[in-house]
Amino acid sequence: MQHLAESEGFEQFLHIKYPGYKRFSIEGGESSIVAIEKIISSALQLDFAEIIFGMAHRGRLNVLTKVMGKSYSAMLSEFQGKLAFPEELEVSGDVKYHLGYASDREMQNGKHLHLSLCPNPSHLESIDPVMMGKVRSRQDNVSSDNKSKFLAVMIHGDASFAGQGVIYETLTLSNLSGYEVRGAIHLIINNQIGFTTNPQNSRSSQYCSDVAKGIGAPIFHVNGDDPEAVSFVTQIAFEYRNKFNKDVVIDLVCYRRHGHNEGDEPLFTQPVMYKEISSHPTVAKIYAERLIANNVISQ
């Protein structure tokens, strides 16, 4: 509930404070943050050394701040047209939903886990093979017993996973001795639409995740409106990767509350879907009502 409330609150604040600004909101798919946090907590408990993330635009601002620890003041500074770092550094900038970040997460018992989010250019998920190379370089510098302690996590869009060639190319390298990284966790934020294209017009298979069948990866389809199910499935996926050192896929079926970016009007191209979405309660609201009804928390 804490993860959902923080994620939703940040996105809604930006939506009110900076209307029309591009931010590629995670709204509708907030359970993806629950999944990411589950992977981090599981890795911390098993003394992992580092998690390296690769992702496209959607949800990146929430991942940068809530997950990676980038300060909210730095993010809001960027929304005001300023840089998030001192100008005297003389480094080239980029739009805020392309930037990377690195930080250390700490548990109450003092354990640390390094997190690294790779920067990503405009071409959707072209970062994927690059971040896999980054993971492999980490693994090549440690003993065989410690290679699995460096974890690759890729966060995809549904249309990209099915339609962007670099993803299948990355998958098909995953079991080759020169390229394998002891298994990656793939999290698909499946909002059931690619920009303005319906699934039946963008792929020939039933599921966006079907390309992963080519490498025999297990695929878990889970309802994004059920954060407990998402957490449970993520734990299974993490344990599978940890035991077998193979790729595993989580297909988080959710929706996109706004347009492809916040400057688009999705009612023009998906009027039926967005009429449903406009009256659909948020993930946080659904889960809060469930917890209140079960007397877990109070209003």
Buried (B, 14 or more C-beta within 10 A) or exposed (E): BEBBEBBBEBBBEBBEEBEEEBBBBBBBBBBBBBBBBBBBBBBBEBEBBBBBBBBBBBBBBBBBBBBBEBEEEBBBBBBEEEEBEEEEEEEEEEEBBBBBBBBEBEEEEEBEBBBBBBBBEEEBBBBBBBBBEBBBEBBEEEEEEBBBBBBBBBBBBBBBBBBBEBBBEBBEBBBEEEBBBBBBBBBBBBBBBBEEBEBEEBBEEEBBBBBBBEBEBBBBBBEBBBBEBBBBBBBBBBEBBBEEBBBBBBBBBBBBBBBBBBEBEBBEBBEEBBEEBEEBEBBBEBBBEBBEEEEEEEE
